[in-house]
Amino acid sequence: MKSFTKVFAGILLASGATLALLTGCSKAKATGIAPKQMADALHSVLESDRTVYTKMVVNRLQNEEKVIKASEHWKDDKALPLPAQMFRMGAEMVQAKNAGFTYSLLSKWPVNKQNVPKTDAEKAGLDFVAQNEGTENYYTEEVLGGKKYFTAVYADTAVAPACVKCHNEHKDTPRTDFKLGDVMGGVVIRIPVE
């Protein structure tokens, strides 16, 4: 368990350091970084961290080595947070820091109903990445609350057996036929533009 704690702490530290470097780029116009370039860079970090946590922590420790389980009630169960919960915790921390961008994990088939798409851009983006089986990203601009945003949607795919098992077997799932590699939803990144 001690080595797990060190690995887990290392993953979190690396994720935080990388995001800290990228959030220094959040003033896209002032630094000359195009919103699309910034969104793609942010997604690269988010996707990598999410995949590492899913494959190397949750799938390995729960499904392969059976050391500890992952649970949506992770605090009460003294278990690992689910990958979607870990992602949400990071998104909430970034939003609280006013880092110059936001991100979220949404789905047309959410287990947690608060992860349903709400805006036209989110709906169109999720449709687009699903129809293209994750081979293309979706980019648009939208106005929310009187503020203009560059919005990017990237496919979120089932990268490990733990993803498929959890989503197909969850009591609240609206879909039970996911397979490894399937698009399960999308990561939405928003960057304010002036």
ABEGO torsion letter per residue (X at the ends): XAAAAAAAAAAAAAAAAAAAAAAAAABAAAAGBBAAAAAAAAAAAAAAAAAAAAAAAAAAAAAAAGABBBBAAAAAAGBBBBAAAAAAAAAAAAAAAGAGBBBBBBBABBABAAABBABAAAAAAAAAAAAAGGABBBBBBBBBGGBBBBBBBBBBBBABAAAAAAAAABAABABAABBBGBBAEBBBBBBBBX
